[in-house]
Amino acid sequence: MMISRRSALTAALALAPAFAAAKALAAPTAPDAEDVLSTNAVLYDPEIPVAGNPKGNITIVEWSDYRCPYCKKVAPDLMQVVKEDGNIRLVLKDWPIFGGVSVEAAKLVLASKYQGKFLEAHEALISAPSKLTDSNLAETLKSGGIDVARATKDLDANRATIEAILKRNDAQAKAFGFQGTPSFIVGRFRVPGVLDVALFKQAIKDAREAAKKNEKK
């Protein structure tokens, strides 16, 4: 989902509380399968590997689709910010709203975590220069060092778990009112749409300042 630079700037500078429509995030507790908007479900899903700094003082969650051109556009800027900042937890949530090969791609990426290559699989697909199709999905994953045969077997063996992850991701995105990909949670705020490096940094700055204010209350 592409938004204008003015709209993106507004989203970054006037962050909307992500959980206002549901309930405020509480401290991490035991996983609650019934509450997709709990802290654990949104920020600490144990089934999704963490990129960036696992001990970072702020979390960015992205909902994306590997066939979304805007997700591909924003990916390099997001990773640049995460790398330069050094104190960001990045949680990448597959939301295959384009259906078809997007769903299969998301499942194979999640299955790649069982060979320790979730992030490599994500990077291979999100950075692929050509449009993802049924015919080039396997080769694109292989180019990122993924053992596709093993990923396929791991998908079959863990299908219920992987499909449950995608169901949670979808439920969260809809609960937050996201209209498309990419969409983000930055700290405790929702930021839908495409941001560039400067806008990411501003959103992160604002989210950190808000967190400090909450700590003082």
Legacy VTK file of the C-alpha trace (Angstrom):
# vtk DataFile Version 3.0
C-alpha trace
ASCII
DATASET POLYDATA
POINTS 217 float
0.000 0.000 0.000
1.594 3.216 -1.175
0.896 6.474 0.634
2.036 9.958 -0.258
5.141 11.407 1.348
2.961 13.952 3.171
0.710 11.169 4.500
3.738 9.105 5.485
5.232 12.054 7.330
1.956 12.583 9.180
1.870 8.902 10.116
5.417 9.041 11.433
5.122 12.302 13.343
1.617 11.825 14.744
1.702 8.151 15.601
-1.643 6.560 16.380
-1.687 4.346 19.479
-1.724 0.817 18.113
-3.740 -0.699 20.907
-6.213 2.085 21.670
-9.007 0.254 19.883
-8.335 -2.919 21.839
-6.435 -2.556 25.101
-3.080 -1.205 26.238
-0.162 -3.593 25.994
0.721 -5.181 29.289
4.064 -6.634 30.312
4.875 -9.988 28.683
2.951 -12.846 30.240
2.207 -16.431 29.365
1.001 -16.768 25.740
-2.749 -16.191 25.416
-4.134 -17.973 22.381
-7.403 -16.052 22.702
-5.864 -12.574 22.654
-4.107 -11.816 19.374
-3.344 -8.291 20.568
-1.526 -9.253 23.748
2.082 -8.148 24.152
3.310 -11.676 23.570
1.236 -12.212 20.455
2.205 -8.936 18.800
5.791 -8.363 19.897
7.048 -11.684 21.227
5.542 -14.479 19.152
7.933 -17.354 19.984
7.327 -18.980 16.598
8.786 -16.051 14.641
12.583 -15.520 14.716
13.763 -12.014 15.593
15.979 -9.927 13.324
18.137 -7.015 14.375
19.041 -6.908 18.070
16.981 -9.461 20.067
17.648 -7.354 23.191
16.859 -4.017 21.543
14.961 -1.372 23.484
12.277 -0.960 20.846
10.457 -3.391 18.574
9.347 -2.856 15.001
6.841 -5.338 13.633
6.245 -5.477 9.890
3.364 -7.214 8.117
4.372 -7.880 4.526
3.722 -9.919 1.391
6.548 -11.160 -0.845
4.636 -10.120 -3.962
3.964 -6.611 -2.684
6.078 -4.108 -4.660
5.930 -1.580 -1.831
7.232 -4.164 0.656
10.190 -4.693 -1.654
10.673 -0.942 -1.945
10.749 -0.355 1.805
12.855 -3.402 2.741
16.339 -1.914 2.093
15.524 1.271 4.029
14.111 -0.692 6.958
17.146 -2.969 7.164
19.490 0.033 6.882
17.787 1.708 9.839
17.845 -1.489 11.907
21.544 -2.005 11.187
22.586 1.602 11.827
20.545 1.930 15.007
21.770 -1.310 16.551
19.102 -1.331 19.262
15.995 -2.448 17.373
14.199 -5.776 17.550
12.648 -6.508 14.165
9.774 -8.963 13.882
8.824 -9.900 10.327
5.251 -11.147 10.050
4.118 -12.746 6.821
0.725 -11.465 5.707
0.183 -13.032 2.252
-2.801 -10.947 1.186
-2.098 -11.498 -2.511
-2.963 -15.181 -2.117
-1.681 -18.022 -4.273
2.101 -18.095 -4.461
2.296 -15.473 -1.700
0.792 -17.991 0.723
3.129 -20.772 -0.361
6.112 -18.417 -0.158
5.187 -17.339 3.358
4.820 -20.958 4.473
8.197 -21.959 3.025
9.923 -18.992 4.650
8.458 -19.968 8.017
9.459 -23.589 7.375
13.023 -22.436 6.683
13.434 -21.548 10.345
13.754 -25.263 11.088
17.055 -25.231 9.193
18.049 -21.964 10.857
17.499 -19.838 7.739
14.290 -17.896 8.254
15.968 -14.526 7.735
17.931 -15.772 4.719
14.705 -17.011 3.141
12.963 -13.729 3.854
15.816 -11.728 2.360
15.966 -13.924 -0.745
12.298 -13.363 -1.545
11.891 -9.732 -0.495
14.971 -8.673 -2.478
14.268 -10.756 -5.593
14.345 -8.453 -8.649
11.743 -10.418 -10.600
8.093 -10.992 -9.728
7.604 -14.071 -7.566
5.805 -16.916 -9.338
5.137 -20.604 -8.810
7.872 -21.390 -11.334
10.655 -19.305 -9.750
9.823 -19.612 -6.041
12.067 -22.602 -5.388
15.004 -21.193 -7.354
14.709 -17.848 -5.610
14.868 -19.542 -2.228
17.822 -21.662 -3.355
19.664 -18.483 -4.347
19.478 -17.488 -0.679
21.050 -20.742 0.459
17.805 -22.458 1.410
17.505 -26.236 1.167
14.076 -26.182 -0.479
13.574 -29.934 -0.263
14.126 -29.805 3.485
11.917 -26.716 3.830
9.152 -28.559 2.008
9.471 -31.530 4.365
9.567 -29.239 7.390
6.450 -27.486 6.103
4.622 -30.807 5.850
5.758 -31.803 9.341
4.860 -28.458 10.926
1.952 -27.353 8.765
-0.464 -26.817 11.661
2.024 -24.597 13.506
2.888 -22.562 10.409
-0.719 -22.077 9.362
-1.547 -20.976 12.918
1.183 -18.305 12.688
-0.296 -16.949 9.461
-3.748 -16.962 11.023
-2.472 -14.941 13.996
-0.671 -12.499 11.709
-3.826 -11.974 9.665
-6.015 -11.517 12.747
-3.631 -8.941 14.197
-3.357 -6.949 10.980
-7.132 -6.804 10.662
-7.600 -5.940 14.334
-5.225 -2.990 13.890
-7.201 -1.850 10.882
-4.379 -2.215 8.380
-5.576 -1.900 4.791
-2.592 -3.437 3.037
1.112 -4.153 3.040
3.526 -3.045 4.290
2.176 -2.051 7.695
4.116 -1.543 10.901
3.992 -1.358 14.645
6.803 0.887 15.902
7.092 0.549 19.646
3.471 0.839 20.756
2.213 2.750 17.712
0.775 1.792 14.355
2.378 3.174 11.196
0.721 1.898 8.005
2.276 2.457 4.593
5.663 3.034 2.997
8.334 4.921 4.946
11.847 5.895 3.931
14.963 6.024 6.137
14.231 9.492 7.520
10.616 8.665 8.325
11.557 5.396 10.004
14.059 7.237 12.176
11.481 9.853 13.128
8.884 7.205 13.989
11.442 5.341 16.118
12.467 8.540 17.882
8.861 9.412 18.680
8.109 5.880 19.889
11.135 5.876 22.201
10.173 9.251 23.637
6.643 7.995 24.264
8.025 4.910 26.001
10.144 7.079 28.308
7.131 9.204 29.225
5.140 6.080 30.061
7.961 4.813 32.273
7.823 8.027 34.322
4.098 7.760 34.980
LINES 1 218
217 0 1 2 3 4 5 6 7 8 9 10 11 12 13 14 15 16 17 18 19 20 21 22 23 24 25 26 27 28 29 30 31 32 33 34 35 36 37 38 39 40 41 42 43 44 45 46 47 48 49 50 51 52 53 54 55 56 57 58 59 60 61 62 63 64 65 66 67 68 69 70 71 72 73 74 75 76 77 78 79 80 81 82 83 84 85 86 87 88 89 90 91 92 93 94 95 96 97 98 99 100 101 102 103 104 105 106 107 108 109 110 111 112 113 114 115 116 117 118 119 120 121 122 123 124 125 126 127 128 129 130 131 132 133 134 135 136 137 138 139 140 141 142 143 144 145 146 147 148 149 150 151 152 153 154 155 156 157 158 159 160 161 162 163 164 165 166 167 168 169 170 171 172 173 174 175 176 177 178 179 180 181 182 183 184 185 186 187 188 189 190 191 192 193 194 195 196 197 198 199 200 201 202 203 204 205 206 207 208 209 210 211 212 213 214 215 216
